[in-house]
Amino acid sequence: MGRVPLVRRNLAADWRRLLISLLGVGTALMLILLLDGLWAGIQSEVTTYEDHTGAQLYVVTPGTLNLFADASTLPRSAVDEVRTIPDVAWVAAVRTSYTILDLHGRKVAVALVGSVPGQPGGPWAMSTGRTLAADDEVVVDRVLADRHDLHVGDTLTVAGATMHIVGLSSGTAGFMTGFVFVTHHAADVISQTSGTTSVILVGTDQPAAVQAHLAAVGLTAVDHDALRSSSLALATKIYGTPLRLMIGVGFVAGTLVIALTAYTTIAERRRDYGIIKAIGATPARLTAIALGQTLSLALLGAIAAAVLFVGGRAAIEAVRPQFAVVLTATGVFRAAGAGLAMAVLAAIVPARRLAKLDPSVAFRSGS
């Protein structure tokens, strides 16, 4: 009796239970894939703004770790001071903050960016309409606009100021918060602050030298990598623990489903296994049978997980487009490793059951 036919026959004996088991394992692996993809999406979107400004350095208040979460405030006179530094190609002042919009009776958090028209720091890609030209104009992220039925030509109240939507931007959907762009002066009026800015963007081919010059005149500049690392660290602190917990729950659930299915199959067919043991099957052979059964379940569950993942990601993007689910090679390998670990762990109980099985059960009446 070959190893594979025995495993196949046992699994296919009750197709309803097999189907339920595959859905359970597939759902557990899908959860791992989705959560891993969600985390990859968070990582790709948490520095969306910084990744598209084109700046190599960001002059900020000392201790600033995130352009929106931290309240960086600099005098506008610092812009001219930075411009005089050798090797500086361009500078641009931007005001950044989180704010709350009242959209159709709902409170919606957005990332507000105030930039000088014609300078870097504003919307980097337009879906429709045009970019900013006046202080009573606003450009809204397209995903945010679609969710709240906003169109070019509509008016939008931003912190009490009435703005006219002149364009919808693309690629500006940050994690959970879309971007809203206004002029720097409009942002000054909204925040009731004048003569200051939040961040000074710096373009240069010599970031290390410029950073040293800025430090010498008492200005703090961070490069893109440092800003990205600190933003990711902040995101990990906020979202990392619950995501890891949910991944752990999915792993445990999948392991239990595989173990229960394999154990039940062995318990129901202990007479067959008794015959195998009676004719000389070694403990290693019986362990291989248990492992082959759990590995088969994990493999079939992985196929089910792939199908469920495609459907789950499509559903998330349709219902909550602000949540990006990014499938990465690392995520696939991690899910595959989790499936393999599930199978190995799940094989322990049925393997022990087979090892302790009395061969005489094969010859007992009614067994």
N, C-alpha and C positions, 0 to 999 in steps of 0.2 A: 504494500500500500504506500503510494508516494506521499511525500509531505504536502505538496501543494494541493492535490486533489482533496485530501482530508480537510485541510483548512477551508478550501472553497466550499466543500459540501456542508460543513458545519455552519459556515456563515450564511449560506443560501437556504438552509433548512427552513427558516422562518423569515420570509422576505419583508414582512411588516415590521418585525423587530429590527431587522437590518436597516430598513429605511429610516426608522425613528432614530436608531443609533447614529447613522450617517448624518442626519440632520443635526443631532446634538453635537457631534464632533465638528461638523462643518461650521455650525454656529459659533462654537468656541474658538476655532481657528480664524473664522471671519472676524470675530471681535478683536482678536490679537492683531490681525492685518489692518482693520479699520482704525484702531487706536494708535497703532504704529504710524499709519498713514496720516492720521490727524496730527500727531506730534511732528511729523515731517512737514506738514502744512503749516503748523505754528512756527516752526523754525524758518520756513521760507518766507513767511509773511511778517514776522515780528520786526524785521528791519526793512520792510518794503520801501519806506521813505528814504532811509539812508542809502539803500542800494541803488536808487535812481537819481540822486541829486547830482552825481558826477563829481562831488567834492572828495578830496583826499584827506582833508582835515576839517575838524569842527571845533571852533572856538566856543567854549561854554564856561559856565560858572564852575569853579573847582568842586569836585564831588559828584558831578552830573553823570549818571549811568544810563539814562534814557532820555531822548529828546522830548518826549511827551509826558512821561510820568514824573519827571523831575522839573522843578520850577527854576530853570536857568534864566538869569536876568543880567544883561550886559548893557552898558551905555552905548548909544548909537555912535558916539565919538570913536569907539573902539574900531568901527568899520574902517574909518580913514587911517587909523593907526596900523591896522593889519595890512592895508593896501600898500603901505610904504615899506613893508618887509621885503628884502631881496628874495627873488625866485618865486614870488607870489604872482600867479597868472591872472586870477580874478577872485573877487570876494562878493558875497551876497548875504544880506541880512534877512533872516526869517524869524517869524514869531510862531511858536508851536505850543499847542495845549490840547487837552481834551475838553469837550464841551457837550452839553445836552441839548438836543433839538426836540421840539414838540411836533411830532409828525402824526397827523390824524388822531390826536388824542393819546399818542404813545410817546413815552420818553425814550429817546434813542441817543446813545453815546456815539460821538464821532471824534475823529482826530482833525482839529482845525489847524490849517496852515496859512499864515499870512506872509506873502512874498511881494517883492517889488516887481511890477509888470516889466517884462523884457529881460529880467535877470533870472538866473537859476534858482531853484527852490519851489517853483510853482508846479502845476500839473505837467507831467512829462509825456503823456500821450492822451490824445483826445479821441473819444468814440464818436461824438457828434457835437456840433456847435463850434465855439471858438474859446480861446483862453481869455484871461482877465485883461481889462483895459481901464476900468473905473472902480471907484470905491464902493459903489452900490451893486456890484456884480459878484456872482459866486459861481464856481464850478464844482459840481457834485460828482462823486464816484458813481459810475454807471450801475454797479450792483446795488448800491444803496438806493439809487433813484428807481431802479426797477422794483425793488421791494416795497417802495412807498409811493409808487405811481407819480414820480416827479418827472417833468419834461422841460426841455428848453423853452423859455418864455414864461414859465411859472415863477411865482414869487416864493421866497423862503425866508422865514424869520430866524435869524441867528443871534441869540443872546439879546433879543429885543430890537435888533436892527433888521429892517426889511431889505432883502436882497433880490435881485433878478437873476434867475438861472440862465447863464449864457452858454453853458457847455456841460457835457458829461464826459468825465475822464475815464480812461480804461487802464487796467492794471494797477488800480489804486485802492484795491480792497484789502485793507490790513486785517489781521486776525480779529474777528468779532466787531471791528469798527471800520467803517468806510471813511475816506478822506473827503474833507470839504475845504476848498481853496478860496481865499479872499485876498485882497491886497493887504500889504503890511499896514498901511494907514487905517484900513477898515478894522484890522485886528487890534490896532492900538485903541481905536474908539470903543470897540467891543469890550476890551479888557480895562478900559479907562486908564490906560498907561501911555505916556508919551515920552519920547527921548530915550527909549530903551529898545532892546530887542532880546530875543531868546538865544539865538544861535547865529554864529557867523560862519557861513560855508566858505571854504578856502580851496581853490584849485591850484595845484602846483605839481611840477615834475620832481621836486626835491622835498618831499614831505618831512623827512628827518631833519634837514637843515632848517626848514621853516619852523618846525615845531620847536627846535632849540632856540631860534631867534625870538619866537613868541614867549617862551618861558623866560627869556632874559629881560623882556619888557613887562613881565608880570601877568601875562595872559596864558590861560590854560587851553591847550589844544589836544584833542584825542583823535587818533586815526580811525579809519573805518573798521579795521579788525578789532581794535579795543572796544569800540562802541558796539559792534555786533556781539562780541563775547559777553559784555556786561548786560546787554538786552536779553540774550539767550539765557544767561544766568538768572535774570529776574523772572523770565517766563518759566524756567524750570522750577524755580522756587514756588511759583503760584500754581502751575498746572502739572508739574512732574509727579508729585506724590499721588494725586488721585488717578492719573493715567496709569502709573505703575500698579496701583492697587487693582484697577479694573482689568489690566492685562493678567495679573496674578489670579484673579477670580476666573477669568476665561480659561487659563491653563488648568486650574484645579477642576473646573467643571468638565473640560474635555477629558482629562485623565480619568475621572470617576465614570464618565459615560463609557469609555473604552473598557475599563476594568470590569464594570458591571455586566456589559454585554458578553465579554469573554468568559467571565466567571459563570454566568447563567448558562451559556452554551455548554461549558464543560460539565456543570452540574446535571444538566438534562441528558447528556450523552456519556455519562460516566461508565456505562456498560461497554460502549465502544472503546473508550480509553482503557478500560480494564482489560479488554482483549489485547490491545496493543501492548500493554505492560506485561501481560501474561506470556506473550510470545517473544518477549525478550527486549522490549524497548528500554533503552538506557535512560537515566535521569536527564542526560544532555539532550536526548532525542525528544523527550516529553517537554523539556523547557523550550526547545526549538519550535515545537508545535504551538505552545502558548504564545511565544514571541511572534511567530509567523501570523497567528490569528490577530494579535493586537496591531502588528505592523500593517496588515491588510486593511484593518479598520481605519487606521490613521491615514493610509494612502488614499483610500476611497473618501474619507472625510476631508482630506485636503482638496480633492477634486470638487467636492461639494462646496467647500469654503471658497474656492475661486469663483464659482458661479454666484454664490451668495454675496461675495465681496463686490462684484461688478454691479449687482442690483442694489446693494446697500449704499455704495458710493454714489450711484446715480440718484437714489432717493434723497441722500443728504444734500447733494448739490442742487437738487430741484427745490427742496423745502428750505434749506438753510445755505444759500450760495456763499455766505460769508465764511463758511467753514471749508477750507480746502483740505482734501484728502489726497495726499501724494504717495503713490506707490513707488517704493524704492527697492533696489536690489538688497539692501541691508534688511529692509522689512520683510521681504520674501524669505531670505535665509533665516531670519529670526523666527518666522512662523513655521518654516520647515523644521528648524531645530526643536521648536516647541512641540510639534507633532511627533517627532522622533522620541523626544523625552517622554511625552505622554504614553506612547506605545511601550517603551521600556519599563516605565514605572507601573503601568497598568498590567504588564505581564507578570509581575511579581506574585500577586495573589493567586491567579489561576495556575501558575507554575508550581507554587507550593501545594496547591490542591492536588495537582496531578502527581507530584512526588510522594504524597501521603496516601494516594489511592491504593486500596487493597485489590490486587488482581482478581481475587475470588468473586468480586462483585459481578464479573462477567458471567458467572455460572449460577448465580442465585436466581431463583424463580421470581418473576415479577420485577426484577431490577431493570 
